[in-house]
Amino acid sequence: MPLLFPIALLLAAPATAQTAPPPAPPTAAGAPQPSTQPTMVVEPVAMMIAACDADGDGRVTRAELTACVTRSFAAVDETHGGSIGYIGYSDWALKWLGDANALPSPFSVDANGDNRITLAELQAELARTFDRLDKNHDGVLTRAELLTIRASTGGGSGEGRGKRRG
C-alpha cells in the first residue's frame, strides 16, 4: 500500500511535465522551422486617419479627413502663413502620428521641394494615403482597412513580408 503513492506520482509526472509546445518540424536541412503567426499593425498615418472620425461611426470619409487635416495643420501653423517648415512638420507628426520621424516624411509631402509644407501639399499626400488604404474604393475607410496584417516569424526578429488585408 505505501508503494502505491510513489507509483501514482511517477505515472502522473509525464502528464504534468508536458506544458511546452512541441518543437517545430525540421526543415530539409534538419533545422527547426520557426512558427509563423500573423500580426496586426497600424501605420502611424492610419492611426491619425482613424482619429479623424468626427461622427464616431467607426468610418472616416474623405470629407472628415480633409477637415481633420485642416484643423491639425492650423494648430502647427502658428504664424498663419499658410506653410510650415520641416521642424513645424515634425511637430505636427509628433502630435498627430505619434513620432516626429513617422511616415509620411516631409520630403515626400513637400511636392515642390521648397523646404516648406503647405496645407495643399499635406492634403494631397494624405489623399494619396487615403486612396492606398481604401481597398474597396468606396470613399470611406473602415477600421479593417486601416489594419495591416503581417506574417511574423516566431523569433520575434520583426522579419517577414507585410501583406495588406483586403
Residue, then its C-alpha position, 0 to 999 in steps of 0.5 A: m500500500p505505501l508503494l502505491f503513492p510513489i507509483a501514482l506520482l511517477l505515472a502522473a509526472p509525464a502528464t504534468a511535465q508536458t506544458a511546452p509546445p512541441p518543437a517545430p518540424p525540421t526543415a530539409a536541412g534538419a533545422p527547426q522551422p520557426s512558427t509563423q503567426p500573423t500580426m496586426v499593425v497600424e501605420p502611424v498615418a492610419m492611426m491619425i486617419a482613424a482619429c479623424d472620425a468626427d461622427g464616431d461611426g467607426r468610418v472616416t470619409r474623405a470629407e472628415l479627413t480633409a477637415c481633420v487635416t485642416r484643423s491639425f495643420a492650423a494648430v502647427d501653423e502658428t504664424h498663419g502663413g499658410s506653410i510650415g517648415y520641416i521642424g513645424y512638420s515634425d511637430w505636427a507628426l509628433k502630435w498627430l502620428g505619434d513620432a516626429n520621424a513617422l511616415p509620411s516624411p516631409f520630403s515626400v509631402d513637400a511636392n515642390g521641394d521648397n523646404r516648406i509644407t503647405l496645407a495643399e501639399l499635406q492634403a494631397e499626400l494624405a489623399r494619396t494615403f487615403d486612396r492606398l488604404d481604401k481597398n474597396h474604393d468606396g470613399v470611406l475607410t473602415r477600421a479593417e482597412l486601416l489594419t495591416i496584417r503581417a506574417s511574423t516569424g516566431g523569433g520575434s526578429g520583426e522579419g517577414r513580408g507585410k501583406r495588406r488585408g483586403 
